[in-house]
Amino acid sequence: MEFIYYFGDVFTPINFGLLLLGTIGGLILGATPGLSPTMAVALLIPFTFQLEAAQGLILLGAAYTSTVAGGAVSAILLKIPGAPANIATTLDGHAMALKGEGAKALQLSFLSSAVGGVFGVLLLIFLTPVLAQWALAFGPSHLFWLAILGVTVIGSLDSASVVKGLLSGCIGLWLATIGFDDIMGAQRFIFHPSLGGGINIIAALIGLFAIPQVITMFAKGRKNDGNEAIQVQKHPIKSAVSELFRYKRAMGIGTITGSIIGLIPGVGGQIAGLVAYDQSKKFSPDKDKFGTGHPEGLIAAESANNAMVGPSLVPLLTLSIPGSPTAAVLLGGLLIHGIFPGTDLFDNHPDVAWTFINSMLIGQILMCIFGLYVAGMAARVAQVPQSVMAAIVLGLAVFGSYSVQASMGDVYVMASLGVMMYFLERFGFSAAPLVLGLILGPIAESNFIQGSMIATATDGLAPYFLTGALNLFLIVVVVLSVLYSGYMELRTRRYTSKEEIMG
Amino acid sequence: MKNLLAGAAIALMGLTQTATADGHANYPERPIMMMVSYGAGGATDFQARIVTMTSGNEDALGMPIAILNKPGAGGRVGWNWLAGQAEADGYTLGAYNVPHFIAQSIKGGVEYSAASFEPIANWGADPAVLVVGKDSEFNTLQDVVDFAKANPGKLTTSGAGLFVGHHIAALQMEKAGGMKMAYIPTKGGGAAAMKAVIAGDVMAGINNLSDGFRAAQAGNVKILAVADLERNEFLPDVPTMMESGLAVDNASVNFRGVMVPKGTPQGIIDKLAATVPTMFENSRVAGKMKAGGSPMHVMNRDEVLAMWAAREETLKELLAGL
């Protein structure tokens, strides 16, 4: 309960001002395509040089929280996921916006972000010591199986056909091999210097999601049929809240999946949203509605990606190991003030630690309030005529992919992947499984290589990968997931006529 | 945004570029960019941001330095870019990590070597340390050596990657002790390698002194030895490997500093070489570096040139057998 003593510190004029600044700035940065939470926090670090430790962290914590949520804005309205965390948000969120429910989608996304986020921070406050042990339990073999578990959902994610889903997953896995391999330093498929660092995930996201859409919009030409723009239905906040409570299951699955996955160093943030989306789809009676603008999918994805924020800081705050790139940047923000995370932080600087954590709690709520306020206005973006919209999105896509590391190479990668995806989409392939392959490939590969090196030096491959409670548990889940997909595929076939399959 | 602003500033200045026949007396006339070949938040990035924070002062360069991250493939992407694509006009600097980039160029597959760059000054020296988990049965370097000798190839030891300082230290330990270890390179740099030690995924690890110091402060690891010529001020009680009987010198120490691509005008190199070391010695910089547990070691251009040459020789010999 120690944290309650430090709540007052959050509300001093300067601290609260910084909190507001971080939250509003974070929402704007998060909504800008290409500016991932990591980038946003890194951009703010120089400002914290001048501030006191607790103040600097308030700014960084608030920015981290609200950039994650702000990413939903461009994901929903423009179908550009600003960071891997927002991929799953695009699936149903953008479909809702197309139906004219942009305002509702934004409201739901900020509300579920806040619920997930508050839960995640509460976990951070109350269960940190327990969670730290859990975060350490995942060694290379477990992370390998976890990545394989991710691969098993590729087939069923956002595609009409399992085969096409798996094929796009394979393309993603192949794209992931491009560049210098990070462990051995081998060069693979580098035909151009801009591919040396591999495919940058942010550039790929922007290209794969936004460009096919831009091409489609341009392809329509300047038809003056009057209904080029989408109408935006007004949606009262009160009914968004009651809607949220109607989908308690998606909310719960999203929050819990996000919190658990967020903990795991090196994996967490990128796949929390996608896994939560997939899980809530499996447990939902309205499976078929997912992907067509169903609020459940949006709620699961957004509650998961904000629930992950709190737990993702556990390894950093307790063990001094940054578990994600954003945590690594926050570590810099602590070190610059001579504060070492770990026991030192909680024993000798409890004011800094708890003010920081409390500010994230308040930040979640502020983020929700400002988000809801913005939602009504932002949804009007959908009213912009499509021909104008296409140009704006294209501009943002180029800006976003260039700004990741100030490199034209990333723009080329973004553009070529985008054009490729346009043609793939015409044949019924989908971007989400492709991106999942791109994210999971390196995780599976590097952990397998590392695990097998450890295994050959100790007791051999089979005992290392196939024994131990956690390994066995993950293997069972993988098998179940495969069986479930097979069963669902068979069942759909039985109920679908031959024509429909061919079509 | 800083990068973008710097980029925009550079583009504007390009339009109004005047003849530079004045021997570069007015250099720098616009903000300077420094490429860091590791991601935001890494130790190199963190230190680069601290040591360049005073460059806008009148007694330093009088112009700010913006950091540009080009991470990937253990630094190869950024250094390839600096050697091949960056403009050698004095407005593009790069951060170096020795022995990393020299070792990579010896192993091949990259477009640079030590001759592709001109050093300006060195700001930091982060020695490699040998760490084990807090509950490990190893308490001294001798325990580790005894185990490795009795069980060849069984001592799993994590490090940040291949051909980085940690790997060099492991190779030197094997050579000096006449033993075989199982070096496990991790993806995700020193943090992932440290996590492997704390979680018990591996039996030992070689890591940066700064990260090891922090983990030891937090009570998560024991530091058994430092791979340097003398003990470090952060860890006065930890012996060097040489003191413990293993002939490992300072070839694995991670030196960080500033360089420019070859072809940069000599006048600019001279000006930078004269100004940058004093900029590093600024008391604010030193204070922030010390607070962050990052050991400083300022060296001027001539000292760095000598250090590069010495490293290249040692590394060629060490890596010849691989």
Interface residues (C-beta under 8 A of the other chain):
Chain A: T38 M39 A42 L43 I45 P46 F49 L136 A137 F138 G139 P140 G179 F180 D181 D182 I183 M184 G185 Q187 P193 G196 G197 G198 P265 G266 P315 L319 S320 I321 P322 P325 T326 A327 A328 V329 L330 L331 G332 L335 I336 H337 G338 F340 P341 G342 T343 D344 S403 Q405 A406 S407 P442 S446 Q450 M453 I454 T456 A457 T458
Chain B: M1 K2 N3 L4 G7 G39 A40 G41 G42 D45 F46 R49 I50 M53 L68 N69 K70 P71 G72 A73 G74 R76 V77 N80 W81 G84 Q85 Q104 K107 G109 G153 K154 L155 T156 G161 L162 F163 A182 I184 P185 T186 K187 G188 A191 A192 M194 K195 A196 I198 A199 G200 D201 V202 R214 A215 Q217 A218 G219 N220 K288 K290 A291 G292 G293 S294
